[in-house]
Structure formats: structure tokens, C-alpha cells
Amino acid sequence: MDKIDIKILKCLVKNARANASEIAEKVNLSVSAIIERIKKLENSGTIQGYTAKINPLSVGKEITAMVFVSIDRPKYYDKFVEECCANPSVLECFLITGEYDYLLKVMTSNLRELEKVLSGLKSNDGVSKIKTDMVVAKPKEEFNVSLDDI
């Protein structure tokens, strides 16, 4: 990956719907060269996909919680992760170090729905402890890694 690839990625991070001619103008390359480079970035896995950023409130998702989960033994990890992946309210699942084993980002419409999600998580084999912190504001929310230091 070179400086031109980084410029292309920055254009796409800013606007994933930018077409090759817009990017070519900003990067000072031909449209065909931009298309070729984007395909290489996609094929290498650097670009993992394109998505729309949806405002959670506009679709009724008012509650965001960070849920810390402890699991008794590693033999229960795979089943727990499978359950998290199947639950549409669990947006992210991280295996972490420290006091807890997993950190989940959960988004629901209301507290009653959050309670159902938490009850479901607690019912998994091996789950020994859950701690839930409610998100009250998001002063910063990024969806991509910074490309400024590359």
C-alpha cells in the first residue's frame, strides 16, 4: 500500500459513495487506475465492504449499553460467541483481558428489550457475571481506523 492507496482510502472513508471519477480528480490519477487500485484494495481485504451509517434514533434504537460478561471456563466461549452473533441487538462482541472475558455493545429500543437481551445472555452456559453500563452520550464515534499516521 502506497500514499496513493491511502489517499483513495481517505476519499472512501469520507464518502463511500464517491465514484471513481471523483476520486481520480482528488488523487490525480486516471479513472481506470483508480478502479484498478480499489479492486486490489478490496481483493486484499483492506476494504472489507461498504455500508450506510444509520442514525439509531431514527429507527427507534434509543438504548445503547456496554455489557461486560465473565464466563467460567473457556470451553463455553464458542457457544457464547455463537449466541452473540445470532442476536441482532448485539452490535459488537470483543474478547477482552482483565476482570471480564467479553465486552458487548448492545443496542435496543427500550429498557424492557435490554432486559430481555441481558436475561438471554445470563442463560448461556458458563456465564458467571454480567455488568451493564448505559451509554448516555457519544462525544466521539468512529467507524474506521485512522489513516493519518500511515
C-alpha positions, -999 to 999 in steps of 0.1 A, spaced: 0 0 0 14 34 -10 5 70 -5 -20 70 -34 -38 40 -19 -40 59 14 -55 89 -4 -80 67 -21 -90 51 12 -94 86 28 -117 96 0 -138 64 5 -139 68 43 -151 104 38 -177 93 13 -181 56 4 -204 65 -24 -177 86 -42 -173 73 -77 -140 66 -94 -140 99 -114 -145 119 -82 -116 101 -65 -94 103 -97 -98 141 -97 -87 143 -60 -59 118 -63 -47 130 -97 -49 96 -114 -69 82 -143 -103 67 -136 -91 33 -148 -61 34 -124 -85 43 -95 -108 14 -104 -79 -10 -105 -65 2 -72 -99 0 -55 -103 -36 -68 -68 -45 -54 -77 -30 -20 -110 -49 -20 -93 -82 -31 -66 -79 -4 -92 -74 23 -81 -38 31 -115 -26 21 -139 -50 38 -171 -36 25 -193 -5 21 -222 4 43 -247 32 52 -244 48 86 -279 48 101 -290 71 129 -302 47 156 -328 71 169 -344 73 135 -351 36 136 -362 35 173 -330 23 189 -327 46 219 -307 24 244 -270 17 240 -253 -4 266 -218 -18 271 -222 -52 287 -192 -69 304 -195 -107 307 -175 -132 327 -175 -169 316 -164 -196 340 -144 -217 315 -131 -212 280 -150 -243 269 -181 -221 269 -166 -193 247 -176 -207 213 -213 -212 222 -214 -178 238 -200 -161 207 -224 -180 186 -253 -167 206 -240 -132 204 -236 -134 167 -272 -146 163 -286 -118 184 -293 -87 163 -292 -64 194 -255 -73 199 -237 -50 176 -201 -58 186 -185 -86 207 -149 -83 219 -129 -110 238 -110 -88 263 -84 -91 290 -90 -82 327 -118 -89 351 -143 -98 323 -140 -121 293 -162 -103 268 -174 -67 261 -206 -64 241 -221 -33 225 -258 -38 227 -285 -15 212 -322 -18 219 -354 2 216 -361 4 253 -352 -9 287 -376 -38 285 -359 -51 254 -325 -46 270 -337 -67 300 -347 -95 276 -312 -94 260 -295 -95 293 -316 -124 305 -308 -143 273 -271 -136 279 -273 -148 315 -289 -180 305 -258 -191 285 -238 -220 300 -208 -207 319 -219 -171 322 -210 -162 358 -212 -125 359 -226 -96 339 -221 -59 344 -240 -34 323 -231 3 317 -255 25 299 -242 50 273 -256 85 279 -237 103 251 -213 96 223 -189 126 221 -169 106 196 -178 77 174 -155 65 146 -162 35 123 -128 33 107 -92 32 117 -72 65 114 -52 67 82 -33 99 92 -3 81 107 2 55 79 
